[in-house]
């Protein structure tokens, strides 16, 4: 009877220790708002690096970053792990921008997850959650490259017009007094 009582007491102690360990683990896993934001920001900074490793066009890179930011404005990193979400954003961006040569396998290889079937399954399973988080708003316009290119062209045209106007104009400019009129007034 005493041996049974000792075993029961030991089982209770072990159970209490396991429960305390689970509580400690659960508290350690929970992220605060600031920690979650830092985690999301960390992977947001890694996303362009992943795109560079996979040689994605700038349109895909921009779209993936926008998707990632939009997703985590409505979802929590406690709910969805930012690492597979990052891969899912690039994968969906490749589909939206019609860059079919970059597959999920190529993305995972670029991110050194090439042989990881579990990661591939996670990323594939996140696609629908990503689309729902984006509310199926997949058009990302304007692209910064196009806007910067148009701005550059406009500034270049203004500079060329200014140079042509300065070279072609031998007479007075608006607001200037012609030299002969200036001499008449001064004399």
Backbone as CSV, one residue per row, in Angstrom:
resi,resn,N_x,N_y,N_z,CA_x,CA_y,CA_z,C_x,C_y,C_z
1,UNK,0.823,-1.185,0.000,0.000,0.000,0.000,0.873,1.257,0.000
2,UNK,1.937,1.259,0.772,2.846,2.407,0.846,3.549,2.615,-0.506
3,UNK,3.917,1.537,-1.169,4.564,1.640,-2.482,3.609,2.240,-3.506
4,UNK,2.337,1.850,-3.450,1.336,2.403,-4.371,1.138,3.887,-4.107
5,UNK,1.148,4.249,-2.852,0.984,5.662,-2.494,2.184,6.486,-2.986
6,UNK,3.384,5.945,-2.863,4.584,6.642,-3.345,4.553,6.806,-4.871
7,UNK,4.103,5.727,-5.563,4.000,5.825,-7.022,2.968,6.877,-7.433
8,UNK,1.849,6.927,-6.733,0.811,7.918,-7.038,1.314,9.330,-6.771
9,UNK,2.030,9.511,-5.686,2.587,10.832,-5.356,3.604,11.254,-6.413
10,UNK,4.433,10.275,-6.841,5.421,10.580,-7.878,4.736,10.936,-9.195
11,UNK,3.662,10.227,-9.535,2.914,10.521,-10.761,2.295,11.912,-10.695
12,UNK,1.790,12.293,-9.530,1.235,13.643,-9.363,2.314,14.706,-9.507
13,UNK,3.472,14.443,-8.894,4.582,15.404,-9.020,5.023,15.530,-10.475
14,UNK,5.135,14.379,-11.154,5.526,14.403,-12.569,4.499,15.142,-13.421
15,UNK,3.226,14.890,-13.143,2.157,15.581,-13.881,2.183,17.076,-13.630
16,UNK,2.420,17.486,-12.374,2.497,18.915,-12.047,3.705,19.549,-12.727
17,UNK,4.816,18.827,-12.770,6.015,19.347,-13.425,5.782,19.506,-14.929
18,UNK,5.129,18.501,-15.531,4.827,18.600,-16.961,3.876,19.761,-17.252
19,UNK,2.875,19.955,-16.392,1.929,21.056,-16.581,2.643,22.398,-16.459
20,UNK,3.541,22.500,-15.496,4.305,23.749,-15.330,5.192,23.990,-16.543
21,UNK,5.783,22.910,-17.056,6.633,23.035,-18.243,5.814,23.469,-19.463
22,UNK,4.605,22.884,-19.615,3.740,23.288,-20.735,3.342,24.751,-20.613
23,UNK,3.009,25.199,-19.396,2.644,26.614,-19.205,3.817,27.512,-19.538
24,UNK,5.010,27.135,-19.092,6.202,27.937,-19.383,6.465,27.966,-20.880
25,UNK,6.296,26.831,-21.553,6.508,26.775,-22.999,5.471,27.616,-23.731
26,UNK,4.214,27.532,-23.291,3.146,28.298,-23.922,3.396,29.790,-23.749
27,UNK,3.839,30.218,-22.581,4.125,31.629,-22.344,5.324,32.088,-23.151
28,UNK,6.297,31.199,-23.347,7.473,31.563,-24.128,7.139,31.697,-25.604
29,UNK,6.162,30.947,-26.099,5.802,30.974,-27.509,4.958,32.189,-27.848
30,UNK,4.171,32.679,-26.926,3.317,33.832,-27.201,4.172,35.069,-27.453
31,UNK,3.861,35.747,-28.530,4.588,36.965,-28.886,3.767,38.181,-28.510
32,UNK,4.448,39.203,-28.054,3.787,40.471,-27.836,3.634,41.196,-29.166
33,UNK,2.954,42.315,-29.138,2.731,43.081,-30.368,4.054,43.551,-30.963
34,UNK,4.938,44.056,-30.115,6.217,44.569,-30.609,7.085,43.442,-31.177
35,UNK,7.125,42.312,-30.483,7.923,41.176,-30.966,7.358,40.634,-32.272
36,UNK,6.034,40.556,-32.369,5.403,40.108,-33.606,5.702,41.048,-34.758
37,UNK,5.677,42.342,-34.475,5.984,43.334,-35.516,7.423,43.214,-35.978
38,UNK,8.331,42.975,-35.046,9.739,42.806,-35.419,9.949,41.554,-36.263
39,UNK,9.242,40.488,-35.918,9.347,39.250,-36.686,8.827,39.450,-38.112
40,UNK,7.692,40.112,-38.239,7.122,40.396,-39.563,8.066,41.293,-40.355
41,UNK,8.630,42.315,-39.710,9.557,43.221,-40.383,10.825,42.490,-40.826
42,UNK,11.309,41.579,-39.998,12.511,40.810,-40.353,12.298,40.058,-41.662
43,UNK,11.185,39.353,-41.764,10.926,38.596,-42.992,10.544,39.506,-44.154
44,UNK,9.985,40.666,-43.865,9.714,41.632,-44.941,11.023,42.109,-45.559
45,UNK,12.071,42.213,-44.738,13.380,42.600,-45.264,14.063,41.451,-45.991
46,UNK,13.733,40.231,-45.630,14.312,39.048,-46.284,13.623,38.727,-47.609
47,UNK,12.402,39.188,-47.783,11.634,38.867,-48.991,12.340,39.335,-50.268
48,UNK,12.831,40.580,-50.356,13.562,40.968,-51.578,14.830,40.144,-51.801
49,UNK,15.461,39.705,-50.715,16.651,38.863,-50.860,16.282,37.513,-51.472
50,UNK,15.156,36.949,-51.043,14.670,35.700,-51.634,14.392,35.899,-53.123
51,UNK,13.765,37.022,-53.451,13.466,37.308,-54.866,14.755,37.440,-55.673
52,UNK,15.776,38.055,-55.093,17.053,38.198,-55.795,17.709,36.833,-55.996
53,UNK,17.610,35.952,-55.015,18.190,34.607,-55.140,17.532,33.810,-56.260
54,UNK,16.262,34.073,-56.496,15.507,33.330,-57.518,15.432,34.078,-58.841
55,UNK,16.092,35.219,-58.947,16.110,36.031,-60.166,14.716,36.428,-60.625
56,UNK,13.886,36.873,-59.701,12.547,37.313,-60.081,12.615,38.729,-60.641
57,UNK,11.739,39.068,-61.560,11.683,40.440,-62.077,11.241,41.412,-60.977
58,UNK,11.491,42.680,-61.191,11.153,43.685,-60.175,9.647,43.760,-59.926
59,UNK,8.840,43.457,-60.938,7.385,43.485,-60.750,6.950,42.426,-59.738
60,UNK,7.554,41.259,-59.816,7.232,40.184,-58.874,7.678,40.584,-57.470
61,UNK,8.851,41.157,-57.377,9.381,41.580,-56.079,8.448,42.596,-55.430
62,UNK,8.045,43.592,-56.195,7.163,44.634,-55.665,5.815,44.041,-55.255
63,UNK,5.237,43.221,-56.094,3.942,42.614,-55.803,4.026,41.727,-54.564
64,UNK,5.088,40.952,-54.428,5.245,40.070,-53.265,5.367,40.881,-51.974
65,UNK,6.108,41.974,-52.010,6.248,42.821,-50.818,4.904,43.429,-50.438
66,UNK,4.163,43.895,-51.424,2.849,44.476,-51.151,1.907,43.419,-50.582
67,UNK,1.914,42.234,-51.171,1.080,41.142,-50.650,1.441,40.827,-49.206
68,UNK,2.717,40.719,-48.902,3.181,40.383,-47.547,2.724,41.440,-46.545
69,UNK,2.914,42.703,-46.910,2.512,43.795,-46.005,1.000,43.825,-45.815
70,UNK,0.259,43.687,-46.897,-1.208,43.687,-46.796,-1.698,42.527,-45.932
71,UNK,-1.098,41.360,-46.117,-1.525,40.180,-45.372,-1.337,40.395,-43.868
72,UNK,-0.170,40.895,-43.485,0.096,41.043,-42.053,-0.502,42.319,-41.453
73,UNK,-1.187,43.110,-42.249,-1.973,44.191,-41.641,-3.299,43.659,-41.114
74,UNK,-3.743,42.515,-41.615,-5.014,41.934,-41.156,-4.836,40.600,-40.433
75,UNK,-3.650,40.024,-40.476,-3.387,38.750,-39.817,-2.212,38.907,-38.854
76,UNK,-2.136,37.990,-37.914,-1.109,38.038,-36.880,-0.015,37.016,-37.155
77,UNK,1.229,37.336,-36.798,2.287,36.329,-36.923,2.103,35.169,-35.937
78,UNK,1.230,35.341,-34.943,0.904,34.226,-34.048,-0.028,33.245,-34.756
79,UNK,-0.775,33.752,-35.704,-1.724,32.939,-36.445,-1.054,32.239,-37.633
80,UNK,-0.157,32.960,-38.315,0.525,32.441,-39.503,2.016,32.729,-39.382
81,UNK,2.814,31.698,-39.573,4.268,31.822,-39.511,4.753,32.680,-40.689
82,UNK,5.475,33.776,-40.414,5.901,34.669,-41.503,6.831,34.038,-42.537
83,UNK,7.613,33.028,-42.158,8.532,32.420,-43.127,7.790,31.738,-44.276
84,UNK,6.872,30.812,-44.018,6.151,30.232,-45.165,5.256,31.240,-45.875
85,UNK,4.752,32.241,-45.144,3.937,33.281,-45.783,4.786,34.052,-46.790
86,UNK,6.050,34.297,-46.449,6.953,34.995,-47.358,7.078,34.213,-48.671
87,UNK,7.282,32.906,-48.572,7.378,32.071,-49.778,6.057,32.063,-50.541
88,UNK,4.949,31.995,-49.819,3.637,31.989,-50.472,3.392,33.304,-51.211
89,UNK,3.811,34.413,-50.631,3.636,35.721,-51.288,4.408,35.791,-52.599
90,UNK,5.639,35.309,-52.592,6.437,35.325,-53.825,5.829,34.368,-54.850
91,UNK,5.378,33.211,-54.395,4.784,32.226,-55.304,3.518,32.784,-55.964
92,UNK,2.648,33.397,-55.184,1.417,33.983,-55.739,1.754,35.178,-56.630
93,UNK,2.741,35.979,-56.230,3.144,37.128,-57.051,3.658,36.663,-58.414
94,UNK,4.373,35.549,-58.450,4.834,35.004,-59.733,3.652,34.607,-60.604
95,UNK,2.632,34.054,-59.991,1.440,33.684,-60.754,0.714,34.918,-61.273
96,UNK,0.567,35.924,-60.430,-0.167,37.137,-60.812,0.570,37.899,-61.908
97,UNK,1.881,37.976,-61.793,2.682,38.707,-62.781,3.057,37.836,-63.981
98,UNK,2.520,36.607,-64.010,2.707,35.673,-65.115,4.181,35.356,-65.389
99,UNK,4.887,35.070,-64.322,6.274,34.619,-64.420,6.247,33.134,-64.080
100,UNK,6.000,32.325,-65.094,5.752,30.900,-64.880,7.024,30.076,-64.749
101,UNK,8.171,30.655,-65.103,9.397,29.868,-64.993,9.857,29.716,-63.552
102,UNK,9.360,30.554,-62.657,9.741,30.449,-61.239,8.648,29.664,-60.515
103,UNK,8.957,28.434,-60.194,8.001,27.542,-59.546,8.225,27.549,-58.038
104,UNK,7.329,26.905,-57.334,7.473,26.793,-55.884,8.744,26.025,-55.536
105,UNK,9.050,25.002,-56.299,10.279,24.234,-56.047,11.516,25.106,-56.202
106,UNK,11.526,25.950,-57.221,12.670,26.841,-57.436,12.781,27.862,-56.304
107,UNK,11.647,28.365,-55.831,11.672,29.297,-54.698,12.245,28.628,-53.450
108,UNK,11.790,27.413,-53.185,12.266,26.697,-52.000,13.749,26.354,-52.121
109,UNK,14.206,26.028,-53.314,15.633,25.770,-53.517,16.447,27.038,-53.298
110,UNK,15.938,28.164,-53.773,16.622,29.443,-53.570,16.706,29.817,-52.101
111,UNK,15.710,29.435,-51.346,15.693,29.720,-49.918,16.241,28.587,-49.082
112,UNK,16.961,27.660,-49.682,17.585,26.492,-49.048,16.587,25.573,-48.347
113,UNK,15.383,25.460,-48.892,14.388,24.511,-48.403,14.036,23.520,-49.503
114,UNK,14.953,23.296,-50.434,14.682,22.508,-51.625,14.106,21.127,-51.386
115,UNK,14.657,20.370,-50.458,14.188,19.013,-50.232,13.180,18.882,-49.108
116,UNK,12.725,19.991,-48.564,11.832,19.969,-47.404,10.378,19.876,-47.860
117,UNK,9.848,18.649,-47.828,8.467,18.427,-48.266,7.469,19.085,-47.312
118,UNK,7.816,19.153,-46.031,6.917,19.780,-45.053,6.766,21.274,-45.337
119,UNK,7.867,21.934,-45.691,7.800,23.370,-46.011,6.995,23.586,-47.282
120,UNK,7.184,22.728,-48.266,6.425,22.844,-49.509,4.930,22.702,-49.233
121,UNK,4.566,21.756,-48.374,3.161,21.559,-48.025,2.606,22.768,-47.268
122,UNK,3.407,23.345,-46.372,2.960,24.531,-45.625,2.698,25.702,-46.565
123,UNK,3.635,25.927,-47.481,3.499,27.057,-48.414,2.287,26.850,-49.315
124,UNK,2.113,25.654,-49.808,0.967,25.369,-50.676,-0.348,25.539,-49.923
125,UNK,-0.371,25.123,-48.663,-1.588,25.251,-47.855,-1.894,26.715,-47.508
126,UNK,-0.884,27.557,-47.504,-1.090,28.969,-47.157,-1.655,29.798,-48.302
127,UNK,-1.636,29.294,-49.498,-2.053,30.090,-50.655,-3.483,30.616,-50.513
128,UNK,-4.396,29.769,-50.137,-5.786,30.202,-49.983,-5.934,31.188,-48.828
129,UNK,-5.242,30.946,-47.716,-5.286,31.878,-46.583,-4.723,33.243,-46.995
130,UNK,-3.683,33.224,-47.802,-3.106,34.477,-48.300,-4.120,35.220,-49.157
131,UNK,-4.746,34.527,-50.071,-5.740,35.164,-50.939,-6.905,35.725,-50.128
132,UNK,-7.343,34.987,-49.114,-8.419,35.482,-48.251,-7.966,36.708,-47.464
133,UNK,-6.729,36.684,-46.962,-6.193,37.831,-46.233,-6.071,39.066,-47.105
134,UNK,-5.816,38.841,-48.391,-5.732,39.956,-49.347,-7.104,40.351,-49.873
135,UNK,-8.124,39.607,-49.440,-9.500,39.789,-49.905,-9.584,39.683,-51.429
136,UNK,-8.744,38.848,-51.970,-8.693,38.569,-53.405,-8.426,39.820,-54.248
137,UNK,-7.838,40.835,-53.649,-7.435,42.046,-54.378,-5.991,41.854,-54.817
138,UNK,-5.823,41.366,-56.024,-4.515,40.923,-56.483,-3.813,41.904,-57.412
139,UNK,-4.494,42.925,-57.832,-3.875,43.907,-58.722,-3.061,44.890,-57.891
140,UNK,-1.792,45.009,-58.211,-0.903,45.935,-57.510,-0.402,46.938,-58.536
141,UNK,-0.946,48.118,-58.480,-0.555,49.201,-59.400,-0.416,50.480,-58.623
142,UNK,0.372,51.405,-58.980,1.372,51.343,-60.043,2.631,50.662,-59.544
143,UNK,3.369,50.141,-60.473,4.659,49.548,-60.145,5.671,50.687,-60.014
144,UNK,6.553,50.654,-59.036,7.476,51.771,-58.848,8.447,51.944,-60.004
145,UNK,8.853,50.859,-60.656,9.787,50.998,-61.771,9.178,51.813,-62.899
146,UNK,7.909,51.555,-63.182,7.239,52.289,-64.245,7.076,53.763,-63.856
147,UNK,6.677,54.007,-62.616,6.486,55.381,-62.159,7.811,56.142,-62.168
148,UNK,8.878,55.511,-61.712,10.187,56.164,-61.717,10.684,56.407,-63.131
149,UNK,10.417,55.462,-64.016,10.816,55.635,-65.412,10.075,56.818,-66.048
150,UNK,8.778,56.923,-65.773,8.005,58.041,-66.321,8.477,59.372,-65.733
151,UNK,8.779,59.391,-64.447,9.290,60.612,-63.815,10.625,61.010,-64.421
152,UNK,11.508,60.035,-64.636,12.808,60.312,-65.233,12.645,60.891,-66.636
153,UNK,11.760,60.311,-67.442,11.527,60.807,-68.800,11.002,62.242,-68.771
154,UNK,10.077,62.520,-67.852,9.519,63.870,-67.757,10.574,64.886,-67.325
155,UNK,11.380,64.537,-66.345,12.445,65.451,-65.899,13.483,65.662,-66.995
156,UNK,13.809,64.607,-67.718,14.769,64.727,-68.817,14.225,65.639,-69.913
157,UNK,12.933,65.527,-70.227,12.318,66.381,-71.251,12.323,67.838,-70.798
158,UNK,12.038,68.087,-69.530,12.064,69.461,-69.014,13.475,70.031,-69.065
159,UNK,14.470,69.228,-68.706,15.855,69.683,-68.750,16.282,69.985,-70.181
160,UNK,15.912,69.115,-71.120,16.250,69.344,-72.528,15.575,70.610,-73.050
161,UNK,14.322,70.824,-72.678,13.610,72.032,-73.113,14.248,73.280,-72.520
162,UNK,14.670,73.189,-71.290,15.318,74.340,-70.640,16.645,74.657,-71.319
163,UNK,17.423,73.623,-71.625,18.710,73.829,-72.305,18.501,74.386,-73.704
164,UNK,17.510,73.873,-74.427,17.232,74.361,-75.778,16.744,75.800,-75.737
165,UNK,15.939,76.132,-74.749,15.435,77.504,-74.612,16.543,78.477,-74.270
166,UNK,17.482,78.078,-73.441,18.584,78.952,-73.051,19.547,79.159,-74.209
167,UNK,19.783,78.120,-75.022,20.717,78.229,-76.143,20.107,79.004,-77.302
168,UNK,18.822,78.836,-77.559,18.179,79.479,-78.702,17.823,80.925,-78.428
169,UNK,17.743,81.289,-77.195,17.289,82.638,-76.850,18.475,83.592,-76.751
170,UNK,18.614,84.460,-77.768,19.641,85.499,-77.708,19.056,86.781,-77.157
171,UNK,17.740,86.893,-77.194,17.074,88.095,-76.717,16.801,88.014,-75.227
172,UNK,16.155,89.049,-74.723,15.871,89.061,-73.287,14.817,88.022,-72.925
173,UNK,14.907,87.531,-71.730,13.916,86.604,-71.205,12.819,87.389,-70.535
174,UNK,11.753,86.712,-70.243,10.620,87.342,-69.578,11.098,87.963,-68.270
175,UNK,10.786,89.220,-68.071,11.154,89.913,-66.844,12.478,90.653,-66.958
176,UNK,13.213,90.436,-68.041,14.488,91.126,-68.212,14.276,92.367,-69.092
177,UNK,15.065,93.362,-68.848,15.010,94.593,-69.650,16.027,94.454,-70.780
178,UNK,15.588,94.664,-72.057,16.538,94.599,-73.172,17.689,95.588,-72.965
179,UNK,18.925,95.247,-73.375,20.083,96.128,-73.122,19.949,97.502,-73.757
180,UNK,19.383,97.588,-74.985,19.257,98.909,-75.616,18.266,99.786,-74.866
181,UNK,17.187,99.215,-74.350,16.213,99.983,-73.572,16.832,100.408,-72.254
182,UNK,17.645,99.573,-71.709,18.323,99.877,-70.444,19.219,101.096,-70.638
183,UNK,19.954,101.175,-71.786,20.829,102.310,-72.048,20.028,103.596,-72.218
184,UNK,18.866,103.527,-72.898,18.036,104.711,-73.088,17.540,105.242,-71.766
185,UNK,17.124,104.360,-70.906,16.572,104.782,-69.615,17.679,105.375,-68.759
186,UNK,18.859,104.830,-68.816,19.942,105.320,-67.975,20.504,106.641,-68.514
187,UNK,20.381,106.943,-69.787,20.956,108.178,-70.312,20.042,109.347,-70.225
